[in-house]
Amino acid sequence: MLELREHERNAGWPPRRKPGGRGPRRSRRVGLALLLAGGLGLGGVAVTDALGGWVSRPASFRPGSTAARPAADTVTVPDALAVRDFDAGDERLYLLDPLAPAVHVLARTATGWQLAGQFGAEGAGPGEFSNPTGLAVLGDGRVAVIEPGRIHFFTGEGDYLESVAPSLPCGMPLPRVSAAHRGLFVHGTCLRVGGASDTMMAVLTWSDTGEDYELVASDPRFTTDGSFGHAYGSEVALSEGSSHYLFGAGSTPCVYRIVEGDSLPRATRQCEQHWRPYRLDLDRATRA
């Protein structure tokens, strides 16, 4: 488990009163609900501020005293460092900073995780990037950094290897890259132009060379006229399991199970009970 935390920024809250004026009005019903929630101890939602302003609010989790709590390292990221993506390999963490832009390397030490260097630079030359959108540590130890139109490859120590212009089935404004056992995946969203309405698609592609990519799976996220899904549907993501991969299936409650073979990886769409093994089931007392 990895938490990327930044100090809380001053967002101008609470609002200041004007001299002689009244503060913001609040209904008695809302005030009473807040009072009851505070008295019963139902607050305490942790807010993680990361990825350049995206805010996630995990659900409150308060098991009984006998329930085991998950334990993991907490990596504190300096305030000046923006993190868009990260991956781990060989006792190292690689953090992609889109603003610098650069890849920052953290190494595990006896006292915790410490900054151990960085690589990459802003520009349009070899090993340089101006708008990096994804990072992945490949199975052979290489680090791939993707931006629209190019993928850069580095060694685990940060030495530049090569840059390629991937041939994708569609244009992805914010592409992401993920490691495969053989080759690599590139995934993101693509716009499919239709007669009545355009559709944003969650798209997964694969290549064994890093250059020519073939379509593995695609699923609609939302239409521009609002007839299907919504713009804030599920984030396109790829997670690796013990022997297969899972790919988020747009705004529907489904996943794609990806199995690599001798040629193109095979995708199977699984919904409802099929994806139940990938969920965390809590007992009734914990849910309460």
C-alpha positions, -999 to +999 in steps of 0.1 A: +000+000+000+014+034-009+000+067+003+013+099-015+005+128+009+010+165+006+004+191+033-031+207+033-032+238+011-049+269+023-080+270+001-095+301+017-118+282+040-136+290+061-148+322+044-141+354+061-169+376+073-172+411+060-173+438+087-208+441+100-220+413+077-234+379+084-215+346+080-226+320+055-261+307+062-266+271+073-298+253+077-307+240+111-312+205+096-276+205+083-262+219+115-281+193+136-268+164+113-232+176+117-236+179+154-250+143+156-223+130+134-196+146+155-211+133+187-214+098+174-179+098+160-189+093+124-166+119+109-129+113+103-128+107+066-092+108+055-085+131+027-055+123+005-044+152-017-022+139-045-017+137-083-017+174-088-050+184-072-071+153-076-086+145-042-098+111-032-119+104-001-116+068+011-145+053+030-143+053+067-132+020+081-135+012+118-134-025+125-137-041+160-107-042+183-100-078+173-099-072+136-065-069+119-057-036+103-036-035+071+000-024+076+023-008+050+050+017+045+039+054+042+060+074+018+058+111+024+064+131-008+079+166-005+054+194-011+073+207-041+069+173-059+038+167-081+031+130-088+010+118-117+020+082-118+044+058-100+056+022-100+080+001-080+108-023-088+139-037-070+135-018-037+129+014-056+100+037-062+098+057-094+076+088-092+066+107-124+065+145-119+047+161-149+056+196-139+094+194-137+091+171-157+113+143-144+113+109-128+123+109-091+137+078-076+132+068-040+152+040-024+144+020+007+169+026+035+172+016+072+155+048+081+127+047+055+123+058+019+148+085+007+152+104-025+180+087-044+181+108-076+162+117-107+164+114-145+147+128-175+144+164-186+121+188-203+124+191-240+117+174-274+150+156-278+160+120-270+150+111-234+133+144-229+095+149-224+072+179-221+039+162-211+045+128-195+013+110-186+024+075-174+052+054-161+058+017-157+087-006-146+089-034-171+097-070-163+133-067-176+140-037-152+136-010-178+115+021-170+090+033-196+077+069-196+049+077-220+036+110-234+013+116-263+031+104-294+063+089-278+075+063-253+109+067-237+129+038-222+155+041-194+174+016-174+165+012-137+194+035-129+181+062-151+203+058-182+186+067-214+181+038-239+157+049-267+125+066-277+098+052-300+068+066-317+040+041-309+015+032-336-018+031-318-053+021-331-066+055-319-053+088-305-051+089-267-047+124-252-036+109-218-020+076-225-008+053-197+017+024-200+017-009-180+041-038-180+032-071-195+051-104-191+059-101-228+059-066-243+038-039-228+003-024-226-008+011-235-042+022-223-063+053-221-094+069-236-102+075-273-130+094-290-152+075-314-170+098-337-206+087-344-236+099-364-257+112-335-232+114-307-195+109-300-184+083-275-154+082-253-140+047-252-118+030-226-091+013-247-065-013-240-037-021-265-007-044-265+027-046-283+055-071-281+080-046-295+068-013-280+060+002-315+030-014-332+000-018-309-030-040-314-064-035-298-071-059-270-103-045-254-125-014-256-155-003-236-177+029-238-172+053-209-197+080-218-213+097-248-210+135-254-248+139-254-252+122-220-271+091-233-247+067-217-224+069-187-209+102-175-176+120-178-166+110-143-169+072-149-144+047-137-108+056-142-091+035-169-065+013-152-047-020-155-038-041-124-017-072-124-028-103-106-009-135-099-014-149-134-035-124-153-044-087-156-075-068-149-086-038-170-113-013-160-143-015-183-154+021-187-185+032-166-200-003-164-195-025-133-174-050-152-137-058-157-117-074-185-096-104-176-065-104-198-046-136-204-013-135-223-007-163-248+017-170-276+003-141-297-022-113-290-034-113-253-070-126-249-096-104-232-128-118-215-154-094-202-167-103-168-195-087-149-216-091-118-207-124-100-177-130-123-157-102-108-168-109-072-135-127-064-116-094-071-136-075-044-129-072-007-158-088+012-163-076+048-184-093+074-216-078+087-200-064+119-173-047+100-197-031+075-219-019+104 
